[in-house]
Amino acid sequence: MTSHKNMISEAETDLKCPLENEAWLIRFLRPCKYYPESTRDRVKHYYNFKVKHANVYDNLKPSKERNIFEQNILTVLPNLDEHGRRILIIELGKKWKHNKCSLDEVYKGCVLYLEAAMLEPTSQITGAVIIFDMDGLSLQQTWQFTPPFAKRIVDLLQDVVALRIKNLHIVNQPYVFNMVFALFKPFLREKLKNRIIFHGTDRKSLHQYMSPKCLPACYGGTLGAVEVTAMDWYHLFIQMEKEYEGDHQFVRLQEEIICVADITAVEDRCLDFDYAGVRIENTAFPVRNVGLVFVTMNVDPFRSLVGTSLRILLT
């Protein structure tokens, strides 16, 4: 365990994470089969991803996302499958009212479920499976999907979430789903691509991968109707909200350096600029930047609007 901690701390000197917390570390170790390099890379990708998509992850917690749970289009079955894996069901067809619930809300809801599974010791070892039920997907709904969204969710599943996604089952998909999948396909690496199985309405095909004993009747299973709703999970997640809040504290503490002629230029270009936490240095930077004023700031991308402004200025 000590060697893993050392590898992470040495590789990422600007990564603020609770290395002294073994429960935190083990949730990355188990899905990575205790390989030090894989664990280090997963931790790095996990927190870098949250920084990159701070507009999505900022203050992400169950109490802020009640709407997605009320829609009841994301739920986890109360039982595990025959391999001891959690089963997440995502219904993005006729049950999804895209005018009431955006695709970003769906994404956030998925993240809340996946991060809850990351805290569960059994799921850390066995992983999870996801069923995408696309029954009734309309052409208008397909327009909600974009290449940036597709890349974000593929990156999440391939490189970010510390959970083994063993299979993604696509069921009840209409022909227009091909348009949606075409957006995702360019970002898929072979490993994840091979784990995506298309079943349509063929329940026997689904049962080759999942026992009917662990599936509800709507998927040809013997469980009967699912009695646990998304709101049941919501109330459970509310009780563990501090876990979600605590994870936001362990983010990359970025040091952004911007070269400007004077402070006024920064104020003019950054409407949300705030001097709190700013350190001004007269630094003789090599050759071409001699004599310019540098602004150095430690940015917490989850809590600072300044961080967003600075990143925009840099791009």
N, C-alpha and C positions, 0 to 999 in steps of 0.2 A: 504493500500500500504506500509506503514511504517513497519508493522509487517512482510510482505513478505521480505522486504529488510533486516530487522534484522535477520531473519531466515537464509537467504543465507549467509550474512556476518559472522554470528556466526558459522555456520556449516563449512564454507570453508574459513579459514583465509588466505590461500595462493592462493585464486582465485582472479585474477585481472579482475574485470568486472565493468561496469558503473552503479552501483546501483542508482546513482543520476539521471540517465536518465530514466524517466518513460516510454517513447516510447519503449526503449529497454526491460524493464521489462515486459511490457504488452504483448509483443509478445510471452512470455513464459507463462504468466498468462492465457491468453484466451484459448489456446489449452488444458491447464490443468484445465480448469473450475474454476480457482481461488483457487484451493486447495493449501495451503501453502507448504505442504510436497511434493506433486507431482511437484510443480513448482521448489522447491529447487533441487529435484532429477534430473529434466529435465535439469536445468542449469548445474548442476554438470556433468551429462553424456555428455552433448553437448560439453563442453570444454575439458573434459578428453579425449573424443573420438578424438578431433582434435590433442591433444598432442600425443595420441597413434599412430595415423596415420598421423604423421607430413610429411611423405614422399609424401602423397597425398595432404594434405591441405596447405603445405608450398607455399605461394605466389599464392594461387588459386584465380584467378580472370578472368573475361571474356576475356580480351585482350590476356591472355596466352593460351586460349583454343579455338581459332578461328576454328581450324580444325573440332572439333566435330559439330559446328554449320554449317559449310560448307557441311558436310555430310548429313544434313537435316534428321536425323533419330530420333531426339528428338524435339518435339515441343509442345506448349500449344495452345489449341484452343482459338480463340479470344473471344468466348462466355463462359458463365458458364453453368452448367447443371441445371436441374429443381429445385435443392436444393441449388443453388447458389455456387456450388463448382467448383474450377478450374479443368480442364481436361488435364492431361499430357499424351501424346502419345509417346511410345518408340517402335521403329521398329527395332528389332534385328534379322530379317530374311534376305531375299534376298537384301534388301536395305542396310544392314550393310556390308561394305567392311572391314573385320577385318584386312586385310593386310595394310589398309590405316588409320584405326582408331582403336586403342586398346580398350580393355574392361575398362581399367583404365580411358581412355579419356571419355568413355561413362559414367562411374561413376561420374567423375568430372562435366560433363555436367548436369547430374541429380541433383547434389548438387547445382549447380548454379541456376537451375530452382526452386528447393525446397526452397532455401534460399531467392530467390526473392519473392516467395509466402509467406514466413514468415514475410515479410515486409508489406504485403497487409492486411489492417484491415479486409476486408471481408473474406479472406482466413484464417485468424487467428481464426475466429469464425466458419466458415462452413467447413473448411478443403478442401481436394482435393481427386480426384480419378485418378488412373493411368491405362492406357490401354497398355498392352504389346502385340504388334502385332508380332507374331513369324512366319509369313508367309514365307515359303521358307528356314527356318532354316536348315542348312546342318550339316552333321556329323562333318565336319572339324571345323565348328564354335562352336559346343558343346565342343570341346577340349579346347577352350579358357577359359571356366569356371572352377574354382578351388574351393575347400572347403574354403580356406581363403577369397576369393572374396565373396563367398556366405555368409559367416558369417559377413563380413563387411557390406554388403548391408542390411542384415536382422537386424543387430544391429542398423544401421542407422534408419531404418523404425520403429523398435519397441521401441527403448530407447533414440534416439538422436534427430532427427529432431523435432523441435517445431511446428508440423503441424499434424492435424488429418488426417491420410490416411484412408478414409472411405471404399474404396474397391480397389482391384487390379484385373482387368479383363484380363484374358489371352485369346486372340483370334487367330484364324488361326494357332494354334500350330500343327506341325506334330508329328508323333510318337516319333521321337528322342528327343523331348522336355522333355519326361519323364526322360531321363538321366540327363538333366539339373536340373529339379525340385528335383530330388533325392538328389542333393548336398545341396539344400536349406532347405529341409524338417526337418532335425535333429535340426536346429536352430530356428525353428518357434514355438512360443508359441501359445496356443489355440486361443487367441483373434485375432491375425493376420492371423492365418491359416484359421479361419472362414470367413475372409474377402477376401480371394482369390477365385475367381470364374472362372472356366474353361468353355469356350463357344465353342471352335472350330470355325466352320463356321456357327453356329446356331445364326442368327441375332435376332430371336425372344427371345432366351435366354438372350442375351445382353440387349434387350429392356425391359426385366422385371426389370432391375436395372437402365437403363438410357433411357430417352425418345428419340425417333428418332428425335425430334425437335432440340436436342442439339448435334446431331452426323452428321458427313459428310456422303455423299452417300456411300463411301466405307464400312461403317459399317451399312448400311441399313437406314441411316438417311435422313433427308430432308434439310440439310444445303447446299448441293451441295459440290463443291470442296473447300478445305481449301485454302484460299488465303494468309494467314499469314504463312510465312516460318520461319525456325529456324534462318536464317540470319536477319530477321526482329527483332526477339527477341534479337539476338546478339547486334544489334545496340542500342536497348533500354538498355540492360544491361551495355553496354559501358558507357552510360550516367550516370549510377548509380554505376560506379566502385568504387567510394570512399566509398560507403556503404560496399562493400565486403572487401576493404582494412581496413576500420575501425574495422570490426568485428575481424580481425586477431590480433588486438592490445589487445583484451580482452581475453587473454588466461591465462591458469594457469602459474604462475610464480614459477617454480619448484626450489627447493633447493636440489641439489643432493650432497650427501656426500660420498666420496670415501676414503677408508683406504688404504694407500700405504706406502711402506718403505721409499721412497724418491721421489722427483719430477721427477727425471730421468726415473723412472719406468713408470710414467704416460706418459711422452713424448714418450717413446719407444713403448707403446701400443696404443697410440692415435695419429694417423698420422696427424689429423687436429687440434691438441691441440693448443690453443691460450691463453696466459696468461691474455689477456684483461678481466677484470671483475672478476678475480680469487682472492680469499682471502685465504692466507695460515695461518693456525693456528697450533701452537704446543699445542695440547690438550691431557691432561692426561685422556684418555677414560678408563672406568672401567676395571680393572683386566688385561685381555689378551692383550689389545691394548695400554697399557701404553707406552708413549714415541714415538709412531709412528706419522708421519706427516699426517695431514688431509687436504684435499683440499675441500673447500666448494665453490660452484659456484651457482649463480642465473642463471638459464638457461631459455631462451626464446626459446622453441622448434621450433618456426616457423622461426627464423632468425639465429640460431646458429648451425653451423656444429659441434661445440664442444658438444652441447647437444646430438647429435646423437652418437658421439664417447663415451661419458660418459655412455650413456644407454647401448651401446654394451659392454662396460667394466664391467658393473654391471651384465649383463645377463650371 
